[in-house]
Amino acid sequence: MGSKKGESTSAPIIRRDPYEVLSVSRDSTDQEIKTAYRKLALKYHPDKNASNPEASEHFKEVAYSYSILSDPEKRRQYDSAGFEALDAESMDMEIDLSNLGTVNTVFAALFSKLGVPIKTTISANVLEEALNGTVTVRPLPIGTSVSGKVDKQCAHFFGVTINEQQAQDGIVVRVTSTAQSKFKLLYFEQDANGGYGLALQEDSEKTGKVTSAGMYFLHFQVYRMDSTLNALAIAKDPDAAFFKRLEGLQPCEVSELKAGTHIFAVYGDNFFKTATYTIEALCAQTYEDTTEKLKDIEAQILRKRNELRQFETEYRKALARFQEVTNRYSQEKQSVDELLKQRDSIHATFTVSRSLSNLSNGSTSKVLGEDSRAESPVEDGNSDGKDKSAKKKWFNLNLKGSDKK
């Protein structure tokens, strides 16, 4: 649902004790901290102090201090170990469009188009008018919807009146934009002086072909997804992006409404043009099955987040082992290739052509010539010997024959 942070939370260069900045004690209640923040934020807001750079620095300091003390976990960490216990880099960065100027607004719009999540503040004029109770509030009966167009850095206010039974059944307020406009859904609490103080805000998110934002007051803990945390996780460690995907799940600060009239607003958050929207208020009584499904899926997502935290440790170990094995695989493959290459080279040395090339200085022909000459006399001698022996034998026979006679 909505975030309590409505202003810039970038850390100032020199950080002071957030309790000192907001002028509250360490045992102050959440409401006392919120009230102190509202007064100081309006006092130092850039919209009201365009010519005073010191006011802008005070505004950042106030917003940063509130971002710590308004978050129970960050407040606990600060109380126990100071600023060192806080990861300042994980805090959301928000910008005030009304104080950017045309050129910087163009750059901000470009980054938003590139997929970089940019959170924007709410105009001080809107917050001050609400706090003074001078805004126009249009009725939004339960079970109805209203469509409209709101200018950039302006807001349309709506009053949703519910009875005891509807409050018990649960209320849902949703805003959608088929034009994919960028907007904020705001929820205001009524102050003692009759004005309205910002309590919750939900930035629109693109879901399919529309942008939408919703607040669910259903008597059980509902969670909102902070895409900024996911983007920061991806920037720090792309390999861990999947495991950090559910870390952006943040509990909504308000889970139920009491009977009476409640003030909501649609704030135009487009960079250059008006935002078109449709806002509707529903009683959960006619959506009992859907409510139970939401309750069940929220529980499943929380369990899955815890499972992923454990699995990430296993994955990291397995990944380290995998990298070790793949490195060895590469080394072993290289070693085998080299051995086979050497083996092929040795095989290639068993060849006549290689022997002839080694004897190409003429010794080969010389040896071959001597061998031929050595073999030739033997063959000729054998031939002559055979002929002489035959002649001798024939001659001897004739002689013997003549002797007998």
Disulfide bonds with the S-S distance in Angstrom:
none
